[in-house]
Every structure is written in structure tokens, then in C-alpha cells.
Amino acid sequence: MLNVLSCIAYEHDLRLVALSALICVLGCFTTTILLSRSCASRGHVRRWLGFAAVTFGCSVWSLHFVAMLAFVSAHDLVYDFSLTAWSAVVASAGALAGFLVWRAAPEKFLASLFGGILLGLAVTGMHYIGVAAMTASALITYDPVYVAASVGLSMVFFVIALMRAVDLRLLWRRLEIAGWLALAICGLHFTGMTAVTVMPVAADTTRSGVLGTIMLAIAVGSVSVAILIASLAATMVEQHLSNRALQELSRMRLMSNVAREVILIYRHGVVLEVNSAGERLFKAPASDIVGRPIASLFTSESAPAFNRSGYEATARRQQEELEVRAIDGTRVPVELTSQPIEYLGRTATVAALLDLTNRKRDQARIQHLARYDALTSLPNRYTLLERLGVALDAAAQQGSALAVVYIDLDRFKPVNDLHGHAAGDALLVQASNRMLAEVQPADTVARIGGDEFVMVLAIELQPEKASAIATRTIEALRKPFQVEGRSIEIGASAGIALYPDDGATADTLMRAADAAMYRVKEDGRGAIRFYEPSMNAHLQARLQLEQELAGAIERNELMLHYQPIINGVTGKLEMFEALIRWNHPRRGTVPPLDFISLAEDSGLINQVGRWVIDTACREAASWTDPLPIAVNVSPRQFHQSDLCDIIRMALGRHALDPRRLVVEVTEGILIDDAAKAVGILNQLREMGVRVALDDFGTGYSSLSYLQLFKFDKFKIDKSFVRRLGESEDALTLTRSIINLGHNLGLHVTAEGVENPAQLAILRNLGCDDIQGYLVAKPAPFEAFTSSDQLRVAALFKEDHLRLLG
């Protein structure tokens, strides 16, 4: 080491040494800039490495010969031109080889090791070829120890430089790498020059192919100027690219902040960027999120699922539902989608998190509506049949018994007529609570109709237990109800069917309990009764009514009434819904609720439904105003008849435009065979017929069914509309259903609108169409006159003024 310092101090011109060091450092720093561009660029890697290699080689060459001039500045020497030129080629070519190995090798340590060795060999070759160029004017001897030390020293420094070159975007890292490269070059040169003993002889400057000191100085100066120019150009390019990267980053941040989804960018599992939606989701500023391990943002249950797919995404992943944890500990369900991107010149991963809170809440509400009654929260018919089936299987395996109790409230209709539907709904809620109080947790109480309830009781082998529970329930329902400050008294009738005595299937037991309940009604109400075979007489009466219904079409006893559907914004008449009526010669007007279920049970629904479709098409074709007409199709008619052919023939027979026909179905059509039902609905859509979902919110409503087929519209069930203005729950549910429909691109109709307050609320919620007694009751088509239309229009104007007020 002392010999090296002595060589620098006493055998070199220190001014030229300083100049050589400056050229070396400047060239090495330019090299690091070019190497950083090779790391950031994806399509021109070799081009940038070539520029870096040439710059590096020229820097080494300039340092060497400036230092050589300093070493022998007192002598008039010459250099072999070819060896001098070859020394520059060796430096640049060797540097290119070293850089290529460093960038191409998959393992970092080996890449740095072999790349550093190649750089050391390149600089060593340049140095000793340059020294050999003096043979034209000097006798040179070498000290092998210092020669080996110079080679080893340069290789070590080069390996260290490449090992540390991990993030060349940072200025301090570039300066560090430039320093290591300069140490490797200077260490090689000055250690190597210590190994050299030069005995100058008279220089023959007249020989061809040699360079004098002045010519060499000119060459070195030219190369040095070129290095300066390259440095300036590289710095300008780097500044331009950095500014452009910052602009792109600003644009990316702006676009991500506009997005509703949470955008996270991470690399090696560490968060690099987060948008404003992420700040809101995690309830923390971006500064508290950036730099954190991304796995720490997920709950302990979701983190393993996130980690299984790896920190870095190599290809687009399927959407996955996970759960994140906000800074305050709040758990939020999200939908994760991630994909690799290029971020600031390097590969990273972008993760999009969609907040599922609202969707989950809406889905939970809809799923609750699918299985439970919206008013009382009791199980609906679908859930009842499901639970009854399970109970029957358990009873059959255990050899035990169970009871089905069919309960119908007495004198309930007058409550609605005298006190309004709101009072009736409140009474139903209280009645359901009283029933629940009389049964065990393992028993089931379900609401299957307006004022009809069913209990499924586990009674082991004790019929008297069913009798006791039913009696207590009837007594509880007989006590006065306090509704809206009024005391209201009703009663109830109950029929009981036992398994296995009265039937072995859910349908048989339900029919038997229903028959027993109707016998109680006929005998005076307010009591309970077990099913008896003699009650078949009641069934005979139903059969009689069924036979009379079978001939009602031939006797022209059936007719259609029409109820108008009004635009919820303008009050303009939009369309009519066709509703069937039966004028019995002896019984008078038979309500549809009495004979439609009978038609479905007996199989007559196909014949009745065919008549409704044909009659509706024929009468609609004769209207002067070509308004659309809606017809209802029951689930059994939908599945048991060739519905598409029936509609196609009716449209053709009466020359009715298919776009004027709207087929209304309930979710029940999708229960048994969803694939077949969707196929039929698609055929109707191809014919040009529109399809509406009726009674949404009751029965079998489910988000999964809305996803199976794109309905044109759906109708909110009247049970929701009745309570508007009197119940916050009804308002919340109605708003959710309307928003759900609009978000799915569906037209929403509210049926059962009976007063202006309900109309005002529905219009304020953005309901598209209105139907109900407030507009008009079902009647023959000609009953809805132009004066009725003016009355409805005036009603909407008054409602509009009230909304403004």
C-alpha cells in the first residue's frame, strides 16, 4: 500500500492524477445513470447496456492514458497506435459482457459475481494492453505480486458495485455505485502502475503507427470531452424521463382517486400507493398505509387466502371475496382483483378492492325476504314446506309423531275495512308474536297468506299436546289487541292434522289441516278441530266448485277486468293489467283467490290461463289507443303448458304487436327447474314479448333469481306499499327494493297504492309506475274514461305541489 501511495505521489503529476480521477468519477456516474435506464426499460435493455458499456470503456481508457501521461510526463515517449486503440475496444466489449451477465443471470449473487469478474478482466486487459503500447519507446518489467493485487482488487470492487446496484433510481445509490466503480478502476491502475518498472529509451517518433505524447493528449482530451457530452446528455435524458414518470404517476393517482374501488399498489408485499377510497375504507391517511405489509390489512381469517396466491401477481386472478380490517379494527368484506403492472419502471402488483358492505346488506335483506314474511318475519310458505319435510323425515326415522295446525284469523277483514291496512298489519305482527309465545323453539310458526298461519309441532305420540297448544293459541288470539290506541277483538279457527294418522306427506297433512280448519269455520269459528275422514264432504264441495269452473269458459261465465298502471312521474296512463273474474250463476262473483288456487290444484289452470291470454290479446287488439296489456301466468301454467306456442298463436290470431304484451310471472317459476324456466323466458323475449317479475318481496324473492334472467321490470308487492308513511321499516325496505331494481336496470312498479301519502312517498323514491285503488279499481275496459284520466292527472299535480312544499 505504501508503495502505491509513493508511486502516486512521486512518480505522477498530481494535477493530471486529479484530472484522471475526475474523468473516472464522471464516467462512472454516467454509467450508473445508463444502467438505471436499462433496469427501467422493458424493450431497449441491450441498447442502454451498450451505451453504458461504451461510456464505461471510454472512461477507463481516458483515465488510464491521462494517468499514463502523468506517470511519464517528463519523458518524450510514443505509443503503439493499434494497441492503444485495442485497449479501448477491450474495455468497452468486456464491460458490455459483464453488464449483460449481470442483467441476464437469474440469481443475484452469481450475476454480480460473474459480472464483476468480467468487468475486472475487461479493465485489466485495457490497462495492461495500454501499458504494453509503450513498448515502442521503453523497456518495461512487472512485479507479479502487484499485478495480481491490482487484478484482484478491481474484481472485488466491481463485484461489490454490482451487488449494491439494486435500486438505481435513488441518487445516493447511484453515487455509491459510481464510487465503487471508480475505486475498482483507480485501484487497478495505480496498483498496476506500482508493479511496472519503465526504462525509457530514445523514442523513434518517425515510425509509422505510433502516437506521440501530444497526439495522445489530443485523443484523450477528445474522448474526455465525449464523456462530458455523454454525461450531460444522459443527465438530461434522465431528467426528462423522471419528469415524465412523475407526470404519469400524478395522472395515475388522479384517476385512482376518482375510482370508487380501493386501489393498492404493492411490491414484495409492501404497499407503495393507495388512493383516497383506500383512505376512507381503512379510515387512515395514506401515510399510515404506505409502507405497511399488505397482508396486515386483511383479517387473520383472510390473510392466509391472500398469501396462498403469493405477494406478487404473475397473471390476472379471479375475483375473490376476502375481509379487510380498518385501522380502528372494523371488518369490511371486499372483493379482490389483482394484476401485475409496471410502476415507476419496475414490476409491481395493483390490487382493486370493492367494498361489499352495501351489497351484502342488500343481499341479506333480499334473502331474508325470500324465506321469511316481510311483515311478521315469520317463515313463509317456502321455508315452511322445507322445515315440514325435514320434520317428517326425522319423525319417520324416530317413529314419532308431529302435528300440523292450520290457523285462520276470524273477523280480520273488517279490521282492514274499518281501521285501514296499517292497523291490520300491526294486528298481524302482534298475533304472530302471541303464536310464537305458545310454541317451543324447535317448533315452527309460518305465515302463508294474508291472515293464514301454520304451526308444525313436535308432539312425540301425544295428540293432546297438540290440542293444548292449539287451544292456548286460540285463547291468546281471542284477547283484545291494542292497535293505535284502539282495542280490537278478533278470533281464530284452527284445524289439526297428525302424522302419521292423517297423512305421510307435507301436502297431505296441509290439506287435511286446511279441511279441518274450514270445518271449524262452517261450524261457527273460534275453536279447534282435528281432521276426520268425514270431512271429505268439504272436499266434495270443492270438487263441485272445480267441476263448475271447468265449464265456466263454455258458459261464458269468465270475464276480464282491467286495472290501469300509471307513470309515476307524469301521471300518464302507461298500460293495463288484465285480471280474471268469475260470475257464477248461483254463487255470484267468486273471488280469484278462491278459484285460482283451485284451478292450480286441479290442473284447470292451463285451460283458464289459455283463455285469459287469448281474450286479453283479442280485446287489446280492438283498442283505439295501442296501450300495452299485462297478463299473469301462474307457476303451474308456466311449467305445465306450452306457454310460448299459446302466446305466439294468440298474437298471430289477433294481429297484436308482441311489444304490447307483458307476461307477469312470480319467482315460483324458477324454484323447481330454473334452467327450463330461463329457456322459456328467453323464448318469450325473442318473440318480442316483455317479461315482468310480479309480487317481488314475497314468496321466493332472491337475488340469485334476478341474476338468472334479465327481467324488463318487477312489481313491489302491496304488503310493502300498505305500510308506507306509517313504518320506517317499510320505507327502508321499499327504498332498497327500488334502488336494487334501478341498479339492475329494471323498471319498478308499485301495486296496492291506496292513498295520496303512499303515492307521494313512492314518487319521491323514484318509483317508475303506480297501480292501485287510488288510481282505479279493476273494471271493464270502457269503465276507465277520459274523465278518470283527468282525475288521475290532477291527483299527480296536487301530489307534486305537496312534494315541493
Steps between C-alpha positions, in 0.01 A plus 500: 500500500786741583658422168177587320472835681866568433442423132209747488683771695847484347461341160184682376401855427236552766311751284453242228420237764220723627379552144500125435307438822244764403456342155464159664237610754303692239505206263401254772209720611381525138528122480272459803240728340504290182483178703195633685328561167575142398325383818199726441466429128320185390557515125850651454709334771796407278509844342535669839758241610698572182501872571609429856780266385638751247487782755668282762767374259582851381516622859746227593705567186512875566596450865775258400668717242461826694667317789762362259577854387533596865723197568750569230436867432870581532600276210434532133337166425280354228228232499407224262182613324339156454553394861368834623185461288455137598519589867184718460321221310589245766371729777165567330439143375595346834278747684206410273554130572509566873186713494309244291587221744398721794157574345431155354601259776197395711687477831616834640820383671625301203404782263701750705793259544547405135412850377760651735765250388436588135522873577826441687643302208387771255665782694810286567532420130460867406760604758774257411440531127534879548823446695625268228441779247807675648729223381574712201695738722587324825615182663235379753520245780217387733475405866267193499381564855371847420359378170296232680399753768379746238285237326353363822433845642311612193289183488401532867391860459311421180314209668410727794376768259270258314376345824397844627335603171146404609307828467677745272205741498637653822767769465699395805507140374634616162772700671592197710525269197698761307743515794547121504561496124751786529681322783521184288645691203736724696608214723587290199689780324711631782568157649586376152729796436680420825577160351653662188864599463551718192845557350450767231710492190525744220160521332491448127228744405560447132356150499155450357227365727608684810350782699698776659421655829323796340287282274412275792401804706278618214339154476448477874361853510257419221379190678470696824290764328286222354453361850397844624251534216368147569466586867305815423277319250439212741413743778255688277340177381476378857340828610251484213408139576471573870267795431292287269484223760387752761233633263378147429499429872295816562251401230476150641436635848234737368320221315523261796356766732200539269433123512252366752708188555795496736824493300813362668838466329754279672834334432659219699198508730545867598242769413637771269185695410140529618222721364250715690242219500754292691540775757123496554481121516788457744410821687858624492711743295711363216817564699387242759429238233795541264794293618289245688498131404190456288413174677460699824202682346300176484337322790668198651244278328556653155877553514584131432275502192677811376843356572426171323485677168836669565593858567562575135242428228647341188169478315147630538329329793133424537297724726511380858300605803715580803474716808721797589549667835493878529746679727231528770436125485183511288458196273392572143415235236669573167538348156867474399634514146873535437726522199869574432588848372813705434535760772786753491696283262469175696246220520248536780146380573181703501218374719145631459276459805125545455312572823223241527333644809193639322472200271518258792239700690263508203561135429426409863175698482392340175594154622302564815203601285545181300444280804311714748188709501589868462236617750529252786845351432345155534605225257307517172342210311827399336684475834200332661495220243875462533484467880194276486684266264794479741267440795319220315828326418610523863164370626512208258849401613420536872150353483351811661207725412451862409206733450418758235271776629331721240388833657279761337417829672129570540348840424828631370369649176275749682809627684651610168171644380424695820845598624720480190772267387756655732295394800453157345876463453567602859246244617666226292835576660353476849312182411817334370681589824223343705521180297877483543457532875297176511746267322841353573818622322510177298149562365417713196246779456464623139282755323382365166231751408336827599356373829595132476765336718633148538668337800718189481516343846719217626253313726670161521194266534269732695214651291373672816819707502410641157149568626633685806735719297233579241245581773740735677574668170131552421445641848796735461367626167155554647634759748470867390779657298609855564558664161546874454330571832201284414395166644431250223361153554522219251516126531655203325407157375741207489507164331741226608640212294724232652787302356480213425126456560372765258773490237863427429591794276513873549233560238261243650538637852456860386181405313368309798571784745343746254190284470470479880536878529226559241270270693558720806411804289181336385411399855528850642872583532713568805588138576736216410426175328695190405474368149244224448433287193143634500636836406530367149158652451668833501738374241202386296373854504831615366475239230157634410641847466780356293254338260309824466823684426581248228186605309521869581679579173240327282220674689670841455513553876858625496589857412796735519520819699779750443691707749704796366871546574610864514837665440643590842636834380246640255181324605450392139327171426769243413319165465228271639522178698243233412336336806263205475151501661243217533130585503344179638128464423420394860797608710530846346851645459757243611826670615811402302667386824230234533513351154856567372654274767227246424586519130867446578432204728264337251702563186240735349747787513626418151153529350419816696838653425466430127162677501645802685786541251280463194228733633749765610667499156166516319363787706829695500517475120166680478607804707538827314790596723769226461592474868692197633309228682637288788383146577588285799637147452505269803798270564301189421369642175852611415643149537206279403396667175669590176490864597710633212280334235183620673623861500638479145168372363296757694716786372476374143129427518412851610788684322626651826847651507710282740650814652156585642488180707658474845509159670507524881650205689601435860828363630327164547564417134873473578476277806474151351687527169676832462678402177174405328327814624778724371478325164126578475557861606768540233260368237242759606766771481595386147134531397504865609287444810609680817529314832425643844568354847181522707460519880869577558586488869280204591511129444827396343668834420875456469792682349612177338179491293551859384840392374360206302287713268493867407137595572359815341333610822379381838209594723533579869247299697213691656598380849790748492297784352223480760732596784670792328469816708436297813803276534869591464579134425256500209655821368853360530409172330310675221789740437743206491285308253456802268873575511577135436271498196649818356855378561413188303346711222142386575173694480328502842121502553332539841162328536240550769531882517189614687560854628683819396757464777619169358509655152710794620753271669529274196550793266765639733676162495502505120251216440433475125135387492201510737209255525223481758157609616618861525519501121213263421354166603498212249198542270396440139724685256246764406452594868827696507394813311677819399353671805671239716826578329452871573425415863822299525702776332360755746592268786858490381515878472379537858750242612776685322409826676499322832849360433628849419343631820 
